[in-house]
Amino acid sequence: MTIRAFRELPWDVRQKMIQQVDDFLTRRILEIAFLGDGRISWAQVACRIGGGNSPESIRKRTVRMIKCFDQNVQA
């Protein structure tokens, strides 16, 4: 699944998938990026997360998790 495909899922489906994420930081990133008010940049997500996380590391973590969602759906 791509980020675009994930964004196109209904909000409640995205919320249920995100709630299943065990890692707090990853779950928080996904909540900010996909459940907040409108689309925000990876730089804005990184600023909200803090801790010296770069926009690129935030994006890569998101891509890895969305791929896991895709594998779980296919299984």
TORKOLNU-9592 format. One record per atom (N, C-alpha, C, O, CB): residue in three letters; y, x, z. Coordinates in steps of 0.2 Angstrom, whole numbers, plus 5000, padded with zeros to 4 digits. Glycine has a CB too. Example, Ala and Ser with C-alpha at 12.3 -4.5 7.8 and 13.67 -1.06 7.14 Angstrom:
2
ALA497250665039ALA497850625039ALA498450665039ALA498350715042ALA497850575045SER498950645035SER499550685036SER500050645039SER500650675040SER499750705029
REM end
This chain:
75
MET499450045000MET500050005000MET500650045000MET500650105003MET500049955006THR501150024996THR501750064996THR502250035001THR502149985004THR502050064989ILE502850075002ILE503350045007ILE503649985004ILE503749935008ILE503850105008ARG503749984997ARG504049924994ARG503549864995ARG503749804997ARG504149934987ALA502849874994ALA502449814995ALA502449795002ALA502349735004ALA501749844993PHE502449845007PHE502449825014PHE503149785016PHE503049735019PHE502449885018ARG503649805013ARG504249765014ARG504249695011ARG504549645014ARG504849805010GLU503849685006GLU503849615003GLU503349575006GLU503349515005GLU503549624996LEU502949595011LEU502549555015LEU502949505019LEU503549525021LEU502049595020PRO502749445021PRO503149405026PRO503249435032PRO502849475035PRO502749335027TRP503849425035TRP504049455041TRP503549455047TRP503349495050TRP504649425044ASP503249395048ASP502749385053ASP502049425052ASP501749445057ASP502549315054VAL501949435046VAL501349475044VAL501449545046VAL501049585049VAL501149475037ARG502049575044ARG502249645045ARG502349645053ARG502049705056ARG502949655042GLN502549605057GLN502649605064GLN501949615067GLN501849655071GLN502949545067LYS501449575065LYS500749575068LYS500449645066LYS500149675070LYS500349525065MET500549675060MET500249735058MET500549795063MET500249835065MET500349755051ILE501249785064ILE501549835067ILE501349835075ILE501349885078ILE502349825067GLN501249775077GLN501049765084GLN500449805086GLN500249815092GLN501049695086GLN499949815081GLN499349845082GLN499349915082GLN498849945084GLN498849825076VAL499949945081VAL500050025081VAL500050045088VAL500450025092VAL500650045077ASP499550095090ASP499450115096ASP500050165098ASP500250165104ASP498850155097ASP500250205094ASP500750255095ASP501450225096ASP501650195091ASP500750315090PHE501750235102PHE502350205103PHE502950225098PHE503250185096PHE502650225110LEU502950295097LEU503550315092LEU503450285085LEU503950265082LEU503550395092THR502850285083THR502750265076THR502850185076THR503150165071THR501950275074ARG502650155081ARG502750075081ARG503550065082ARG503750015078ARG502450045088ARG503850105085ARG504650095086ARG504950105079ARG505450075077ARG504950145091ILE504750165076ILE505050175069ILE504950115064ILE505350095061ILE504650245066LEU504350095064LEU504150035060LEU504549975062LEU504749935057LEU503350015060GLU504649965068GLU505049905070GLU505749915068GLU506049865065GLU505049895078ILE506049965069ILE506749975066ILE506749975059ILE507249945056ILE506950045069ALA506350005055ALA506350005048ALA506249935045ALA506549925040ALA505850055045PHE505749905048PHE505449845044PHE505549775047PHE505449725044PHE504749855043LEU505849775054LEU505849715057LEU506649695059LEU506749645062LEU505449705063GLY507049745058GLY507749735060GLY508149695055GLY507849665050GLY508049805061ASP508749705056ASP509249665051ASP509349695045ASP509749745045ASP509949645055GLY509049675040GLY509149705033GLY508849775033GLY508549805037GLY509849715032ARG508949805027ARG508649875025ARG509149925028ARG509749925027ARG508549885018ILE508849975031ILE509250035033ILE508950095031ILE508350105029ILE509350035041SER509350155030SER509150215027SER508650255032SER508650235038SER509750255025TRP508250295030TRP507850335034TRP508350375039TRP508150395045TRP507450385030ALA508950395037ALA509350435041ALA509550395047ALA509650415053ALA509950455037GLN509750325046GLN509950285051GLN509350275056GLN509450265062GLN510150215048VAL508750265053VAL508150255058VAL508050315062VAL507950315068VAL507450245054ALA508150375059ALA508050445063ALA508650445068ALA508450465074ALA508150505058CYS509250425067CYS509750425072CYS509650375078CYS509750395083CYS510450405069ARG509350315076ARG509150275081ARG508550295086ARG508550285092ARG508950205078ILE508150335083ILE507550355086ILE507750415091ILE507550425096ILE506950385081GLY508150465088GLY508450525091GLY507850575092GLY507350575088GLY508650505098GLY507950615097GLY507450665098GLY507350725093GLY506850755092GLY506850635099GLY507850725088GLY507850785083GLY507450765077GLY507250815074GLY507650845086ASN507250705077ASN506750685071ASN507250685065ASN507750655065ASN506450615072SER506950715059SER507350715053SER507150645049SER506650615050SER507150775049PRO507550625045PRO507450565041PRO506750575037PRO506450535036PRO508050555036GLU506650635034GLU506050655030GLU505450645035GLU504950615033GLU506050725027SER505450665041SER504850665045SER504750595047SER504150565048SER504950705052ILE505250555048ILE505250485049ILE504850445043ILE504450405044ILE505850445051ARG505150465037ARG504850435031ARG504150445030ARG503650405029ARG505250455025LYS503950515031LYS503250535031LYS502750505036LYS502250485034LYS503150605031ARG502950495042ARG502550465047ARG502450385045ARG501950365046ARG502950465054THR502950355042THR502950285040THR502450285034THR502050235034THR503650265038VAL502450325029VAL502050325024VAL501350335026VAL500850295024VAL502250375019ARG501150375030ARG500550385033ARG500250325036ARG499650305035ARG500450445038MET500650295040MET500450235044MET500350175039MET499850135040MET500950215049ILE500750165034ILE500650115029ILE500050125025ILE499650075024ILE501250105025LYS499850185024LYS499250195021LYS498650175025LYS498150155023LYS499150275019CYS498650185032CYS498150165036CYS498150095036CYS497550065036CYS498350195043PHE498650055036PHE498649985035PHE498249965029PHE497849915030PHE499349955035ASP498349995024ASP498049975017ASP497249995018ASP496949945016ASP498350025012GLN497050045021GLN496350055022GLN496050005026GLN495449985025GLN496250125025ASN496349985032ASN496149935036ASN496049865033ASN495549825034ASN496549925042VAL496449855028VAL496449785024VAL495849785020VAL495549735019VAL497149775021GLN495749845016GLN495249855012GLN494549855015GLN494049835012GLN495249915007ALA494449875021ALA493849885025ALA493549815026ALA493049815029ALA493949925031
REM end
